[in-house]
Amino acid sequence: MRIRTALTVLPLLALPLACAPADEDDGADDPGTSESSTPAEDPTDDETDSEAGGVSAECSGDQAPTLEAGVLTVATDSPAFTPWFVDDDPTNGEGFESAVAYAVADTLGLPVEWTVVPFNKSYAPGPKDFDFDINQISITPERAEAVDFSDGYYTAAQAVIGLKDSAVAGATSVADLAGYKLGAQTGTTSLTVIRESIQPEQDPAVFEDTNAAKQALLNGQVDGIVADLPTAFYITAVEIPKATILGQFSSDTNPEEFGMLFEKGNPLRDCVNEALAILEGDGTLAAIEEQWLSSEVEVPVLQ
């Protein structure tokens, strides 16, 4: 069985690769950084409309319940990877998640200020110094106990990447993968897929970020790595051309939606959901996906 999946790969330079695996808990309690940047102009429009398009009055402009009145503070990790962001710069409005964030802000009638929050810190319980975090964060029941999520803005499958000339490249099923050393970024759905769906004979390698996982693949520390499908396409097409996508996991059995993450009880979530409903209804979300993630490709489904 093959699933036709949307994705376009941008001809951009590969990001620098990091090096070594980290303990899964490393960084979970790391306070991280919160350096902020404010774009010189909103990439979605030359001027922010004083009235948001279609949202309720309490969600529009200065009336929206944001951390700072009249400003939408959006968090993501650093580095910010393609195709979700471009040139490690969320403020340029390029890349799927940057474009979605600015589209939501424009619908709410708000300018955007970006802040850096490590992936693992984002879904830790407690107060947040951002309005929402957008960083390929899968909506899971476990995370939803500590934070709130918006409605999903993208549904992604997980995929396995291996080097073309390696033994694992011959794997065509989940059972075939069980005998190999696999790895993924800490705290991700990718790591959960290895543990719960593949259940390999060896404990998976756990990495601080995707760069470290890619370098481990190149170094032969792991036979394969797991990532969401758009990231897998970019890695194999641009960053590691000698790698290939071995297959993806069925979205029927491993559904995964990315949601914007909020502090528990944050009333802004309802406003963002209003904005997302508008963007979905008028075709904006689909157009952004088409621009940054879309193209007809076929990837085998691992059974």
HELIX and SHEET records of a PDB file:
HELIX    1   1 ALA A   57  CYS A   59  5                                   3    
HELIX    2   2 GLY A   61  GLN A   63  5                                   3    
HELIX    3   3 PRO A   90  ASN A   92  5                                   3    
HELIX    4   4 PHE A   96  LEU A  108  1                                  13    
HELIX    5   5 PHE A  119  SER A  122  1                                   4    
HELIX    6   6 PRO A  141  ALA A  144  1                                   4    
HELIX    7   7 ALA A  167  GLY A  170  5                                   4    
HELIX    8   8 VAL A  174  LEU A  177  1                                   4    
HELIX    9   9 THR A  189  THR A  192  1                                   4    
HELIX   10  10 VAL A  193  ILE A  198  3                                   6    
HELIX   11  11 THR A  210  ASN A  219  1                                  10    
HELIX   12  12 LEU A  229  TYR A  234  1                                   6    
HELIX   13  13 ILE A  235  GLU A  239  3                                   5    
HELIX   14  14 LEU A  268  GLY A  281  1                                  14    
HELIX   15  15 THR A  284  LEU A  293  1                                  10    
SHEET    1   A 2 ARG A   2  ALA A   6  0                                        
SHEET    2   A 2 GLU A 296  PRO A 300 -1                                        
SHEET    1   B 4 SER A  36  SER A  37  0                                        
SHEET    2   B 4 VAL A 112  VAL A 116 -1                                        
SHEET    3   B 4 LEU A  72  THR A  76  1                                        
SHEET    4   B 4 PHE A 132  ASP A 133  1                                        
SHEET    1   C 2 VAL A 147  PHE A 149  0                                        
SHEET    2   C 2 LEU A 261  GLU A 263 -1                                        
SHEET    1   D 2 TYR A 154  THR A 155  0                                        
SHEET    2   D 2 GLU A 257  PHE A 258 -1                                        
SHEET    1   E 5 ALA A 205  PHE A 207  0                                        
SHEET    2   E 5 LEU A 182  GLN A 185  1                                        
SHEET    3   E 5 GLY A 224  ASP A 228  1                                        
SHEET    4   E 5 GLN A 158  LEU A 163 -1                                        
SHEET    5   E 5 ALA A 243  GLN A 248 -1                                        
END                                                                             
